Amino acid sequence: MNLITLVPALFAPAVVSLETVIGSDIIQMILHAGLMVKFVMFVLFLFSIISWAIIFSKWRLFNKANHETAYFFELFWENTPLSRIYDECDDLPYSPVAQLFRSGYAELKRLTKSSTPNASADWNSSGQPILDNLERSLRKSAIDQSNVLERALSFLATTGNTAPFIGLFGTVWGIMQSFRGIGLKGSASLAVVAPGISEALIATAAGLAAAIPAVVAFNYFNRKALVLQSEMDTFASDFLSLVGRRVFKGEMMPEETDE
């Protein structure tokens, strides 16, 4: 046997095996499914693609947010001058706590500059309105940062809740078509029923495949968002306490007097 005849003989079993695998592959069953099942699969595919895009985006966001927040707290609790921390926050765009401080500090500067020239003597009387305005600014900033953290998480929740039912709808529709085919052929043998039902059940599997990662990711990222929101609330209280101590001592923030 020469080389020309030997090579096809060696690869013939692999070719037959590959054809067998492809013939029973899920893709083949999808291609042979009905139009409605194909449409359901397409919808679930879009849900899955968007969900995974959100998952990777949120993983990157929360990973950077945690690292930058840790660095911010390190700066803040080392008694770093507030003006320097404010400048450092330019390089911490993903940290919600850093952006909360940036908003509060900017509001504090605005309130201080709008005070009277003899502001240090008037702070005992005007301190509470200053703290009230600062608290409102911090609350608004915290809401904005929470919206950023929670953005697109609702889509993951929607996917987790609806994808299984969308897949179930495709399955029910496919089974209906299979039983209709049984009625037309007048035969209920396994060879007649099995292909249609197996194609229909793929829709349910696809629905679960889209829903399970979305639910797991939603719970994980929602927990991360709650932790960061709690850190924002704690920091807002600490920052108000810091400013309040200086206000009721009649002290102006040293960084504002220098600018």
C-alpha positions, 0 to 999 in steps of 0.5 A, a space after each residue: 500500500 503506497 502513501 497516497 492510499 494509506 493516508 485516506 485510510 488512516 483518517 477515514 475513521 476520524 472523518 466518519 466520527 466527526 460527521 457523526 458528532 456534527 450530525 447529532 450536535 446541538 447546532 444541527 438540532 437548532 438549524 432543524 428546529 421550527 421558525 418560532 423556536 429559532 426566533 426564541 433561540 435568537 432572543 435568548 442569544 441576545 439576552 446572553 450576549 448582553 448579560 455577559 457584556 454587563 458581567 465583564 463590565 461590572 466586574 471591571 468596575 467593582 474591581 477598580 472601585 474596591 482598589 481605589 476606595 481602599 487607597 482613598 481611605 488610606 489617604 483620608 485616615 492618614 490625616 492627609 490635607 484635604 486639598 491634596 486628597 481632593 486633587 488625588 480624587 482626580 485619579 480615582 474616578 471609579 471609587 464612589 467614596 472618593 467621588 463623594 468626598 470630591 463633591 462634598 469638599 467642592 460644596 464646602 469650598 463654595 459655602 466657605 467662599 460665599 461666607 462673609 469676610 469675617 466668616 470665622 467669627 460667624 461660623 458658630 451662628 451659620 454652622 448648622 446651615 452649612 452642615 445642612 447644605 453639605 449633608 444635602 450635597 453628600 446625599 445627592 452625590 451618594 444617590 448618583 454614585 449608587 445609580 452608577 453602581 446599580 446601572 444595568 444590574 436590572 437587566 441581569 435581574 430581568 434576564 434571570 427572571 424571564 429567560 427560563 420562561 422564554 425558553 419554556 415558551 419555545 419548548 411548548 411551541 416546539 412540542 405543539 408542532 411535534 404533536 401536530 406532526 404526529 397527527 399528520 403522519 398518523 404515527 406516534 412512534 419514538 422515531 417520529 416524536 423524539 427529533 421534534 421534542 429534542 429540538 424543542 427542549 433545546 429552548 428550555 436549556 438555552 433559557 436556563 443557560 442565559 438565566 443562571 449566569 445572570 442570576 449569579 452575577 446579579 446577586 454577586 454585584 448587588 452585594 458588592 454595590 451594597 457594601 460600597 453604598 454602606 461605605 459611602 454612608 459611613 464616610 458621609 457621617 465621618 466627613 460631616 462629623 469632621 467638618 462639624 467639629 471645626 464649624 462649632 469650634 469656629 474654625 475655618 477649613 485651613 485649605 479653603 483659607 489658603 485658596 
